[in-house]
Amino acid sequence: MIITRKDMTVELVRSDALDEHVIFAAKVSTLGEQTQLLETKNDISDEKFINFLMKNRHGSPFEHNSMTFFIQAPIFVFREFHRHRVGWSYNEESGRYTQLSPVFYLPSEGRNLVQIGKAGSYDFIPGSYDQYQDTQALLLDSYDKSYHTYLTLLEKGIAREIARACLPVAIYSSMYATCNARSLMNFLSLRTKHANSSFPSYPQREIEMVAEKMEEAWAQLMPITHRKFTENGRIAP
């Protein structure tokens, strides 16, 4: 009955996002008209111009684009996602209207399990073989019991919006998430751990797995913007 996953789904389903959009938005403020912009676009290289905007944190030109991702991940990942509100739009699968599928997250063997240190100054280490086995077994048992309870409530005629209360946050959900390059850069600066970061972040690994896939798709769409984001310390402008 129970299906487990260790991965996350991230698909770029729609985009209108190019490096040229950044240049267009930035130069129109001084050139006034699109025709003038197109005629004078090459007076400075795209790379230098985007680097100038990124380095000096002129952020609004990075907002004139759009990317929509289809994401499947545990609900606890989405709860972290929804802390990002400026420049983001979400539509998530509703447990009020649909019966949720028995798909649950189990950490992979490479996922660090044990937290050491205190809040604000901590790290994670792998844990022992026994700890990993106990984690797998106890989570599976919990998922099986919770989903069985969910189905029993539904069979008794209980509304889906009430029956879902017994389900853990490890159950998978799906959503569309739409953002622009600026909002995505802010997300990546907090939800990825990267050697180039001026301000190190310590994201939960599961949301980092999603963020890495989103960044990979974005880098293909806007390679110059992505490169300058990384070269300038991965700080959102």
C-alpha positions in Angstrom: 0.0 0.0 0.0 2.7 2.5 1.0 5.0 3.9 -1.7 8.2 5.6 -0.6 10.4 8.0 -2.4 13.9 9.5 -1.8 13.9 12.0 -4.6 12.1 15.2 -5.6 10.4 16.1 -8.9 11.2 19.5 -10.4 10.0 20.3 -13.9 10.2 23.7 -15.7 6.8 23.7 -17.4 6.7 27.3 -18.7 9.2 30.2 -18.9 9.6 33.7 -20.3 13.1 34.3 -18.9 16.2 35.4 -20.8 19.2 37.5 -20.0 18.0 40.0 -22.6 15.0 40.7 -20.4 17.2 42.0 -17.7 19.0 44.4 -20.1 15.7 45.5 -21.6 14.2 46.4 -18.2 17.3 48.2 -17.0 17.9 50.3 -20.1 14.3 51.3 -20.8 14.4 53.5 -17.7 17.0 55.8 -19.3 16.3 55.3 -23.1 12.6 55.6 -22.8 11.4 53.6 -25.8 11.9 50.0 -26.9 13.1 51.1 -30.4 15.9 53.1 -28.8 16.8 50.2 -26.6 17.1 47.7 -29.4 19.3 50.1 -31.4 21.7 50.8 -28.5 21.7 47.5 -26.7 25.3 46.6 -27.7 27.0 49.7 -26.5 28.2 47.6 -23.6 28.5 43.8 -23.5 25.6 42.0 -22.0 27.9 40.3 -19.5 29.4 43.5 -18.2 26.1 45.2 -18.0 24.4 42.4 -16.0 27.5 42.1 -13.8 27.2 45.9 -13.0 23.5 45.5 -12.1 24.2 42.4 -9.9 27.3 43.9 -8.2 25.6 47.1 -7.4 22.3 45.4 -6.4 20.1 47.1 -8.9 17.4 44.4 -8.4 14.3 45.4 -10.2 15.5 44.6 -13.8 15.8 41.0 -12.7 12.0 40.8 -12.0 10.8 41.2 -15.6 10.7 37.5 -16.4 8.8 34.4 -15.3 9.4 30.7 -14.6 6.8 28.2 -13.6 7.9 24.9 -12.0 5.9 21.7 -11.3 7.2 20.3 -8.0 6.5 17.1 -6.1 7.9 17.0 -2.6 6.9 16.2 1.0 4.6 18.7 2.6 7.3 19.7 5.1 9.3 21.0 2.1 6.4 23.0 0.9 6.0 24.6 4.4 9.5 26.0 4.0 8.7 27.1 0.5 5.8 29.1 1.6 8.0 31.3 3.7 9.1 32.8 0.4 6.3 35.1 -0.5 7.6 38.2 -2.4 7.8 37.4 -6.1 6.3 33.9 -5.7 2.9 32.4 -6.6 1.8 28.9 -5.5 -1.0 26.5 -6.3 -0.8 23.3 -4.3 -2.7 20.0 -4.6 -5.6 20.2 -2.1 -6.4 17.5 0.4 -9.9 18.9 0.7 -10.9 18.0 -2.8 -8.8 15.0 -3.7 -7.8 11.8 -2.0 -4.1 11.9 -1.2 -1.9 9.2 -2.6 0.1 7.0 -0.2 3.5 8.3 -1.3 5.9 9.2 1.6 9.4 10.4 2.0 12.2 8.1 3.3 15.7 9.6 3.6 18.4 7.9 1.5 21.4 6.2 3.0 23.5 9.3 2.2 21.2 11.6 4.1 22.9 12.8 7.4 20.6 11.9 10.3 22.1 13.3 13.5 22.2 17.0 14.5 25.2 18.2 16.6 25.5 21.6 18.2 22.8 24.1 19.1 20.5 26.3 17.2 22.4 28.8 15.1 25.6 26.8 15.3 25.0 23.2 14.4 25.9 20.6 11.8 24.7 17.2 10.7 26.6 13.9 10.7 25.6 10.5 9.0 24.6 8.5 12.1 25.2 4.8 12.6 23.9 1.9 10.6 21.4 1.0 13.4 20.1 4.6 13.5 19.5 4.4 9.8 17.7 1.1 10.0 15.6 2.3 12.9 14.7 5.5 11.1 13.5 3.5 8.0 11.5 1.0 10.0 9.8 3.4 12.4 8.9 5.8 9.7 7.5 3.1 7.5 5.4 1.8 10.4 4.1 5.3 11.1 3.2 5.9 7.5 1.4 2.6 7.2 -0.7 3.3 10.3 -1.4 6.9 9.4 -2.6 6.1 5.9 -4.7 3.2 7.1 -6.4 5.5 9.6 -7.0 8.0 6.7 -8.6 5.4 4.6 -10.7 4.1 7.5 -12.1 7.6 8.1 -12.9 8.1 4.5 -14.7 4.7 4.4 -16.8 5.9 7.4 -17.9 8.9 5.4 -15.7 11.5 7.1 -14.9 14.5 4.9 -11.4 14.5 3.2 -10.6 17.8 4.9 -11.0 16.1 8.3 -9.6 12.7 7.5 -6.3 14.2 6.3 -5.5 15.4 9.8 -3.9 12.1 10.6 -1.4 12.2 7.8 2.2 13.2 8.5 4.1 16.0 6.8 6.2 13.4 5.0 3.4 12.7 2.6 4.1 14.0 -1.0 2.2 16.8 -2.4 2.4 18.7 -5.7 2.3 22.3 -6.7 3.0 24.9 -9.3 5.4 27.5 -8.2 6.0 30.7 -10.3 8.8 33.1 -9.6 11.1 35.6 -11.3 14.9 35.6 -11.4 15.2 38.0 -8.5 12.9 36.0 -6.2 14.6 32.8 -7.3 18.0 34.2 -6.4 16.8 35.1 -3.0 15.5 31.6 -2.6 18.7 30.0 -3.7 20.8 32.2 -1.5 19.0 30.7 1.5 18.1 27.2 0.4 21.5 26.0 -1.1 24.9 25.6 0.5 27.5 26.8 -1.9 31.3 27.5 -1.7 30.8 30.9 -3.4 28.2 32.2 -1.0 29.2 35.4 0.8 26.8 34.6 3.6 26.7 30.8 4.2 23.4 29.2 4.5 22.4 25.9 6.2 19.3 24.6 4.4 17.5 21.4 5.2 18.7 18.9 2.7 15.3 18.1 1.2 14.5 21.6 0.2 18.0 22.0 -1.1 17.4 19.0 -3.4 14.5 21.0 -4.9 16.5 24.2 -5.1 19.4 22.6 -6.9 17.1 21.3 -9.6 15.4 24.7 -10.0 18.8 26.4 -10.2 19.9 24.0 -12.9 16.9 24.8 -15.1 17.3 28.6 -14.5 21.0 28.5 -15.4 20.0 27.1 -18.8 17.5 29.9 -19.4 19.7 32.8 -18.1 23.3 31.7 -18.1 24.8 35.2 -17.8 22.6 36.2 -14.9 23.2 32.9 -13.2 27.0 33.2 -13.6 27.1 36.7 -12.2 24.9 35.7 -9.3 27.5 33.1 -8.4 30.5 35.3 -9.0 29.1 38.1 -6.9 28.6 35.9 -3.8 25.2 34.4 -4.5 23.4 37.4 -3.0 20.1 38.4 -4.5 20.3 42.0 -5.9 
